[in-house]
Amino acid sequence: MSKLQILVIGRHPEILQTVVRLINNNPNWQATGAITDQEALSAFNTIVFKLVLLGGGVDNESEATLCEAFRTKNPEIIITQHYGGGSGLLFAEIYQALGN
């Protein structure tokens, strides 16, 4: 069984690293982190993601640009906000976005 691929985009390196680590603790998930829009777009063009989490610091302009690019490449991509607040909220956000 392949892991569910999750792209996490955030502007704060330490927080992004923590979120990626927490997601990767789930044996069924694989997270890739991106700080910049270019890193996010490059990862999205390399890996088939099921879910994109938009974290803190991603401004409205970047969000709009990224979402348009992601949906152009994969109209079925799930994109959701990550608001922080610890692993319980993070996992709830992921499960809710996936419809579980």
ROSE-4610 file (N, C-alpha, C; in Angstrom, 1 decimal, always signed):
// ROSE-4610
residu = [M/M/M/S/S/S/K/K/K/L/L/L/Q/Q/Q/I/I/I/L/L/L/V/V/V/I/I/I/G/G/G/R/R/R/H/H/H/P/P/P/E/E/E/I/I/I/L/L/L/Q/Q/Q/T/T/T/V/V/V/V/V/V/R/R/R/L/L/L/I/I/I/N/N/N/N/N/N/N/N/N/P/P/P/N/N/N/W/W/W/Q/Q/Q/A/A/A/T/T/T/G/G/G/A/A/A/I/I/I/T/T/T/D/D/D/Q/Q/Q/E/E/E/A/A/A/L/L/L/S/S/S/A/A/A/F/F/F/N/N/N/T/T/T/I/I/I/V/V/V/F/F/F/K/K/K/L/L/L/V/V/V/L/L/L/L/L/L/G/G/G/G/G/G/G/G/G/V/V/V/D/D/D/N/N/N/E/E/E/S/S/S/E/E/E/A/A/A/T/T/T/L/L/L/C/C/C/E/E/E/A/A/A/F/F/F/R/R/R/T/T/T/K/K/K/N/N/N/P/P/P/E/E/E/I/I/I/I/I/I/I/I/I/T/T/T/Q/Q/Q/H/H/H/Y/Y/Y/G/G/G/G/G/G/G/G/G/S/S/S/G/G/G/L/L/L/L/L/L/F/F/F/A/A/A/E/E/E/I/I/I/Y/Y/Y/Q/Q/Q/A/A/A/L/L/L/G/G/G/N/N/N]
num = [1/1/1/2/2/2/3/3/3/4/4/4/5/5/5/6/6/6/7/7/7/8/8/8/9/9/9/10/10/10/11/11/11/12/12/12/13/13/13/14/14/14/15/15/15/16/16/16/17/17/17/18/18/18/19/19/19/20/20/20/21/21/21/22/22/22/23/23/23/24/24/24/25/25/25/26/26/26/27/27/27/28/28/28/29/29/29/30/30/30/31/31/31/32/32/32/33/33/33/34/34/34/35/35/35/36/36/36/37/37/37/38/38/38/39/39/39/40/40/40/41/41/41/42/42/42/43/43/43/44/44/44/45/45/45/46/46/46/47/47/47/48/48/48/49/49/49/50/50/50/51/51/51/52/52/52/53/53/53/54/54/54/55/55/55/56/56/56/57/57/57/58/58/58/59/59/59/60/60/60/61/61/61/62/62/62/63/63/63/64/64/64/65/65/65/66/66/66/67/67/67/68/68/68/69/69/69/70/70/70/71/71/71/72/72/72/73/73/73/74/74/74/75/75/75/76/76/76/77/77/77/78/78/78/79/79/79/80/80/80/81/81/81/82/82/82/83/83/83/84/84/84/85/85/85/86/86/86/87/87/87/88/88/88/89/89/89/90/90/90/91/91/91/92/92/92/93/93/93/94/94/94/95/95/95/96/96/96/97/97/97/98/98/98/99/99/99/100/100/100]
x = [+0.8/+0.0/+0.9/+0.6/+1.5/+0.9/+1.9/+1.5/+0.8/-0.1/-0.8/+0.2/+0.4/+1.3/+0.7/+1.3/+0.8/+1.9/+1.5/+2.4/+2.0/+3.0/+2.8/+3.6/+2.9/+3.5/+3.4/+4.5/+4.6/+5.8/+5.7/+6.8/+7.8/+7.5/+8.3/+9.0/+10.3/+11.0/+10.9/+10.9/+10.9/+9.5/+8.4/+7.1/+6.8/+7.3/+7.1/+7.8/+9.0/+9.7/+8.9/+8.4/+7.6/+6.3/+5.6/+4.4/+4.7/+5.8/+6.2/+6.6/+7.3/+7.7/+6.4/+5.5/+4.2/+3.5/+3.3/+2.6/+3.3/+4.6/+5.4/+5.4/+5.0/+4.9/+3.7/+2.8/+1.7/+2.3/+2.2/+2.8/+2.1/+0.9/+0.2/+0.4/+1.1/+1.3/+2.7/+2.9/+4.3/+4.2/+4.8/+4.7/+6.0/+5.8/+6.9/+6.7/+7.7/+7.5/+8.1/+7.5/+8.0/+7.9/+8.9/+8.9/+8.5/+9.0/+8.7/+7.7/+7.1/+6.2/+6.9/+8.1/+8.8/+9.1/+9.5/+9.7/+8.4/+7.2/+5.9/+5.6/+5.8/+5.4/+6.3/+7.6/+8.6/+8.2/+7.9/+7.5/+6.2/+5.2/+3.9/+4.1/+5.1/+5.3/+6.2/+6.7/+7.5/+6.7/+5.9/+5.2/+3.7/+3.0/+1.5/+1.0/+0.5/+0.0/-1.5/-2.1/-3.5/-4.0/-3.2/-3.6/-2.5/-2.9/-2.0/-2.5/-1.6/-1.9/-1.2/-2.0/-1.4/-1.3/-0.1/+0.2/+0.4/+0.9/+1.0/+2.0/+1.6/+2.5/+2.3/+1.5/+1.2/+0.2/+0.6/-0.3/-1.3/-2.3/-3.5/-3.0/-2.1/-1.6/-0.9/+0.0/+0.6/-0.4/-1.3/-2.3/-3.1/-3.5/-4.3/-3.5/-2.2/-1.3/-1.1/-0.8/-0.5/-1.7/-2.9/-4.1/-4.5/-4.3/-4.6/-3.7/-2.4/-1.4/-1.7/-2.0/-2.3/-3.5/-4.6/-5.8/-5.8/-4.9/-4.7/-4.0/-3.1/-2.4/-3.2/-3.9/-4.7/-6.0/-7.1/-8.4/-9.0/-8.5/-9.0/-8.2/-7.2/-6.4/-7.2/-6.9/-7.6/-6.7/-7.1/-6.3/-7.1/-6.3/-7.0/-6.0/-6.5/-5.7/-5.2/-4.0/-3.5/-3.4/-4.1/-4.1/-3.2/-2.5/-1.7/-2.4/-1.8/-2.6/-2.2/-1.2/-0.8/-1.2/-0.7/-0.9/-2.4/-3.1/-4.5/-5.3/-5.1/-5.8/-5.3/-4.0/-3.4/-4.0/-4.1/-4.6/-6.1/-6.8/-8.3/-8.4/-7.6/-7.7/-7.4/-6.5/-6.2/-7.3/-7.8/-8.9/-10.2/-10.5/-11.6/-11.5/-10.3/-10.1/-10.3/-9.8/-9.9/-11.3/-12.2/-13.5/-13.6/-12.6/-12.7/-13.3]
y = [-1.2/+0.0/+1.2/+2.2/+3.4/+4.4/+5.2/+6.3/+7.4/+8.0/+9.2/+10.4/+11.0/+12.1/+13.5/+14.2/+15.5/+16.6/+17.6/+18.8/+19.8/+20.2/+21.2/+22.5/+23.6/+24.8/+25.8/+26.3/+27.3/+28.2/+29.3/+30.3/+30.3/+29.5/+29.5/+28.1/+28.1/+26.8/+25.9/+26.4/+25.5/+24.9/+25.7/+25.2/+24.2/+24.5/+23.6/+22.2/+22.3/+21.0/+20.2/+20.9/+20.1/+19.5/+20.3/+19.7/+18.5/+18.6/+17.5/+16.3/+16.5/+15.4/+14.7/+15.5/+15.0/+14.2/+14.7/+13.9/+12.6/+12.7/+11.5/+10.5/+10.8/+9.8/+8.9/+9.3/+8.3/+7.4/+6.1/+5.2/+5.2/+5.8/+5.8/+7.1/+8.1/+9.4/+9.7/+10.5/+11.0/+12.5/+13.3/+14.8/+15.3/+16.3/+17.0/+18.5/+19.2/+20.6/+21.5/+22.7/+23.7/+25.1/+25.8/+27.2/+28.2/+28.1/+29.1/+28.6/+29.5/+29.1/+28.2/+28.5/+27.8/+26.4/+26.2/+24.9/+24.1/+24.7/+24.0/+23.6/+24.5/+24.1/+23.0/+23.1/+22.1/+20.7/+20.7/+19.4/+18.9/+19.8/+19.4/+18.8/+19.2/+18.7/+17.4/+17.0/+15.9/+14.7/+15.0/+14.0/+14.1/+13.0/+13.0/+13.1/+14.4/+14.6/+14.4/+14.0/+13.9/+15.1/+15.7/+16.8/+17.9/+19.2/+20.3/+21.0/+21.2/+22.0/+23.4/+24.4/+25.8/+26.3/+26.5/+26.9/+28.4/+28.7/+30.1/+30.9/+32.1/+33.0/+33.0/+32.1/+32.1/+33.2/+34.2/+35.4/+35.0/+35.9/+35.6/+35.5/+36.3/+36.3/+34.9/+34.5/+33.2/+32.1/+32.1/+31.1/+31.0/+32.1/+32.1/+31.6/+32.0/+31.5/+30.0/+29.6/+28.1/+27.3/+27.7/+26.9/+26.8/+27.9/+27.8/+26.8/+26.9/+26.0/+24.5/+24.3/+22.9/+22.4/+23.2/+22.7/+22.5/+23.3/+23.2/+21.8/+21.5/+20.2/+19.0/+19.2/+18.1/+18.7/+18.7/+19.3/+18.6/+17.4/+16.7/+16.9/+17.7/+17.9/+18.5/+18.1/+18.6/+19.7/+20.9/+22.0/+22.5/+22.6/+23.1/+23.9/+24.7/+25.5/+24.7/+25.0/+24.4/+25.6/+25.6/+26.7/+26.6/+25.5/+25.2/+24.7/+24.7/+24.3/+22.9/+22.3/+21.0/+19.8/+18.7/+17.5/+17.1/+17.2/+16.8/+17.6/+18.9/+19.7/+19.5/+19.3/+18.9/+17.7/+16.6/+15.4/+15.5/+16.3/+16.5/+17.3/+18.3/+19.0/+18.0/+17.2/+16.2/+15.3/+14.6/+13.7/+14.4/+15.6/+16.3/+16.6/+17.1/+17.4/+16.1/+15.0/+13.7/+13.1/+13.7/+13.1/+11.9/+11.7/+10.6/+10.9]
z = [+0.0/+0.0/+0.0/-0.9/-1.0/+0.0/+0.4/+1.4/+0.7/+1.5/+1.0/+1.0/-0.1/-0.2/+0.1/+1.0/+1.5/+1.3/+0.6/+0.4/+1.5/+2.3/+3.3/+3.0/+2.9/+2.5/+3.7/+4.1/+5.2/+5.1/+5.7/+5.6/+6.8/+7.8/+9.0/+9.1/+8.8/+8.7/+9.9/+11.1/+12.3/+12.4/+12.2/+12.3/+11.1/+9.9/+8.8/+9.1/+9.6/+10.0/+11.0/+12.0/+13.0/+12.4/+11.5/+10.9/+10.0/+9.2/+8.4/+9.2/+10.3/+11.2/+11.8/+12.3/+12.8/+11.8/+10.6/+9.6/+9.2/+9.2/+8.8/+9.9/+11.1/+12.2/+11.9/+11.0/+10.6/+9.5/+9.8/+8.8/+7.4/+7.3/+6.0/+5.3/+5.8/+5.2/+5.0/+3.9/+3.6/+3.3/+4.1/+3.9/+3.3/+2.4/+1.8/+2.1/+2.7/+3.1/+2.0/+1.9/+1.0/+1.7/+1.6/+2.2/+1.2/-0.1/-1.1/-2.1/-2.8/-3.9/-4.9/-5.3/-6.3/-5.8/-4.5/-3.9/-4.0/-3.7/-3.7/-5.1/-6.1/-7.5/-8.0/-7.7/-8.1/-7.5/-6.2/-5.6/-6.2/-6.5/-7.0/-8.4/-9.2/-10.5/-10.5/-9.3/-9.2/-8.5/-7.5/-6.7/-6.9/-6.9/-7.1/-5.6/-5.3/-4.0/-4.0/-2.9/-2.7/-1.9/-1.1/-0.2/-0.2/-0.2/+0.1/+1.3/+2.3/+3.5/+3.3/+3.4/+3.4/+4.8/+5.2/+6.6/+6.8/+8.0/+8.3/+7.4/+7.2/+6.4/+4.9/+4.4/+3.0/+2.7/+2.0/+1.8/+0.7/+0.6/-0.3/-1.8/-2.2/-3.6/-3.9/-3.0/-3.2/-3.1/-2.2/-2.1/-3.4/-4.0/-5.2/-6.4/-6.5/-7.6/-7.4/-6.2/-6.0/-6.3/-5.7/-5.9/-7.4/-8.1/-9.6/-10.3/-10.0/-10.6/-10.2/-8.9/-8.5/-9.1/-9.2/-9.8/-11.3/-11.9/-13.4/-13.7/-12.8/-13.0/-12.5/-11.4/-10.8/-10.3/-11.1/-10.7/-9.4/-9.1/-7.9/-6.7/-6.7/-5.5/-4.4/-3.2/-2.0/-1.4/-1.2/-0.6/+0.6/+1.7/+2.9/+3.7/+4.6/+5.5/+6.7/+7.2/+8.5/+9.4/+10.5/+11.4/+12.6/+12.7/+13.9/+15.1/+16.2/+17.4/+17.9/+17.3/+17.8/+16.9/+17.3/+16.4/+16.4/+17.4/+17.4/+16.4/+16.3/+15.3/+13.9/+13.8/+12.5/+11.9/+12.7/+12.2/+11.9/+12.8/+12.5/+11.2/+10.9/+9.6/+8.4/+8.6/+7.5/+7.3/+8.4/+8.3/+7.7/+8.2/+7.7/+6.2/+5.7/+4.3/+3.5/+4.0/+3.2/+3.3/+4.2/+4.3/+5.1/+6.0/+6.9/+8.3]
